Structure formats: structure tokens, C-alpha cells
Amino acid sequence: MLHIYRQKDKLKKQETRNKKQETRNKKQETRNKKQETRNKKQETRNKKQETRNKKQETRNKKQETRNKKQETRNKKQETRNKKQETRNKKQETRNKKQETRNKKQETRNKKQETRNKKQETRNKKQETRNKKQETRNKKQVKRMKYMTNHYYAQNPTTDHDFEQWTFELKGNNFQFVTDSGVFSRETVDFGSRVLIDTFDWNEIPAKGKILDVGCGYGPIGLAIAFASQRFVEMVDINFRAVELAQGNAKRNGIEWVDIHQSNIYEGVHEETYAAIVSNPPIRAGKKVVHEILTKAFPRLEKGGTLTIVIQKKQGAPSAQNKMKEVFGNAAIVKKEKGYYIIKSVKE
């Protein structure tokens, strides 16, 4: 009986064990199912992960492609940037060159403007010179037209217009008849008066005549002849002036004079003279004046003098220099109201 109980007990235990085993199996089965489910899920996850990996790989490939493309674009952009930088540098160089050219052009323009202004100034000066030359030409034409009517002309053609008047010289009232076409026809000019008052016949050689060159109607030569009682030869190129001087000598009773026509020294009657006096014809020109001065030297005796009257503004300094050049001396013996009395001595 015990054996049976024992056997039953074993069976129960075995049954219990079986049940437990069954339970365990079921649990194991459940676990297996769960594991299978988990595996399936894991497989699904793996597949999903694989899909994601593939997608990621695809994305990575695409990204790599994009990166390559971007790198290519970057390289191209870098190349473009380098080219642009090169172009910019070239443009900068061109700009600098253009700026330099502009500055040079500006400098040239300024120089051209300066040249234009200078040219304009030169043109204005030339225009002024042309106007002055035109004025001189008109005056020259007028001078040429009326040359024969000037007091230094040989035969004035103006109509006669005689005047008679009295003038005191060297304490004597001289009667003068003048006419058109002679110098200072209305009165004895101031320069001649200064020369008459200044000339000292006591300082010239005792022998020899006095020569009055360019005597006009005779005030200088007649006054000196009257005051000094020395013989005076009086010459003038102007026939009308000579005739007037001859008439004035007779009118004033002065016979110790020789009055005749001569072009400066061409027709004088003596080889040498004790003195030569002259109020030179300035309007006849510098050449005529200097001829009177230079050709006086061989016409003077030793110790003889050349005495002239000339205004400072009409060339007194130039005349003095010429006399000093010819004679070696030229003294200004008097100055009055712009008139210079200049004397040279033949030593």
C-alpha cells in the first residue's frame, strides 16, 4: 500500500513536474513566440534600418555627389573669382593708366589753355601792334602826302600865308616876316631863345665865321650876328625859309651874313668855321640830326665849338652821346624847361 502511495505520490510529483514542465514549455513557447515576435520586430527594425541605411547611403551618395558638384562649383567659382580678381587687377591697372592719361590730358589741357591764353595775349599784342602799325602807316602816308609842306622840305607847296611881328632878342627888337611851310612861324620858339641866350661867342676862336645850320627864317643866326658882330653864314634846305631869312636880314639892317640854300653842309661856302650852331630839325629824323652832329667835326677849326639845342624827350641824351663819340666831349651847358644846350669843342 505504501508502495502504491509512493507510486501515486511519484505520479503526482511526476504530473506536477510535467505540469510545471508544461508550464515551463508554455512559458518557453510564449517566450519563444515573444522572442520570435521580437526577432520579427528586430528583423523588421533591421529591414527598416537596412532601408534607412540604404536611404542614408543613397543620401550620402547624393550628398557626396552634391558635395562633388559643390566642390566643382566652388572650384569653378574660385576660378571665376581668380579670373574676376585678375580682371579687377587689370581693370585697376587700366583705371590707373586711364587716371594717369587723364592727369596727363588735364596737364596737356592746362598747358594748352596756358598756350591759348598766351596766344590770345600775343594775338591781342599783335592786334595792338597792328593797330599801332596801321596808325603809323596812316601817319606815314600823311607825312608822305604832306612831306613837301614840312619846314624841312626843300620846296614847300602850301599856299603862302605871310605874317609879320616883332620879337626882342639880345636887347634888340627884330622885325620878322614868316610864312607857312617854315618852322615856328608865329613866334621865336623857346629852344631857339635858350640857344641864343646861352651861346658865348667869346669862347670860340677869334678868326673864322659862325655857321647856323637849319636857320629857318633867321632868328638864331641874325640875333648872334647882331650881338657878336661876327660874320654868320646861315643855311637851310628850305628855299622858302632862306628867302624869308634873307628878307629879315635886310629888314633888320644886318649885312654881315651869308644866307643861302644848302642841304646841311653840302653847299656851305667855307672849309672851316669858328663855331656851328643849330636847332636841328627833329621831325626830319634821327639820321638827319646825327648827320648834322657828325659832319660838324671836320668843318670846325681847332678850338671851334658845336652848340645845339634839343629837348630831352626828343633825344637830347642820344645827341649828347653821339657828340661825345665824335668829339670826345659833350657838355650840357644849360637846361631849361626840358630843353638842353649841348656843346662840344674840337680839341
PyMOL commands that set and color helices and strands:
alter all, ss='L'
color gray80, all
select helices_A, chain A and resi 2-149+190-198+201-203+219-228+239-251+282-284+286-294+297-299+312-314+316-327
alter helices_A, ss='H'
color red, helices_A
select strands_A, chain A and resi 163-169+172-178+210-213+232-236+257-261+273-278+300-311+331-336+339-345
alter strands_A, ss='S'
color yellow, strands_A
deselect
rebuild
show_as cartoon
